[in-house]
Amino acid sequence: MFARFFPTLLLLVPGILHAQLAAAKMDFKKDVQPIFAKYCYQCHSVQKKKEKAGFVFDDVQRLSHDVGEGRIIVPGKVDESDLIPIVLGSNGKKEMPPDGDKLTMPEVQKLRQWISEGANMPGVDIAAKMARQKRERPHQVMNWTSKEGKAIKASFEAIEGEFVLLRMQADNKVYKVPLAKLNPAGQIQAKLQAE
Ligand code: HEC
């Protein structure tokens, strides 16, 4: 009886291990959102009307705009996602949150795992979004000049409130530039692109 049962048990073991790994998958609401709530909402929240640098973390639809190639969250590519150096204050990034308690290593690990698993969030089809971004024709690179006369080369992505999203030619990353920081010609150029 036991001899016949035992091999069956061995066959079951990989299945059990697999089930445990699958169960450990990050869940946005349960694992990720509480981290943003604890450390970020104070300054990046639609509800609190605080949108420092144009980022909010309590509105999934808005946050989903920060997901994609060159954005702060690149699904499946932890090493390209600036969110991680930003919460670590590494790679020359200004550390977030700027003061008070920092994320613990297990919390950083949760963010890393969530990104590597595809940065899923409720109500957003991240895979479809990535496919769509890939299909879209790359935007034309243009010259933009700041009020102070500093020129950059970047392609227009979108206008979000007071910010224009520009993909810099230098590193192919999307930056949120306050419209007010562009010279008048640049502000007009951004608005024309958005039409
Ligand atoms: C006490 C207020 C405060 C808190 C809390 C805070 N931030 Fe910020 N954040 C700011 C300010 C101010 C800026 C603009 C900084 C600048 O441009 O010098 C900023 C900028 C940013 C930027 C854009 C700049 C960049 O490096 O790309 C990101 C992304 C960001 N924060 C993410 C976060 C995340 C994630 C958290 C939580 C882990 C967080 N912030 C918590 C105040 C805050």
Boltz pocket constraint, residues with backbone or C-beta under 6 A from the ligand:
constraints:
  - pocket:
      binder: B
      contacts: [[A, 35], [A, 36], [A, 39], [A, 40], [A, 41], [A, 42], [A, 43], [A, 44], [A, 52], [A, 53], [A, 55], [A, 72], [A, 82], [A, 83], [A, 86], [A, 87], [A, 93], [A, 94], [A, 96], [A, 97], [A, 98], [A, 99]]
      max_distance: 6.0
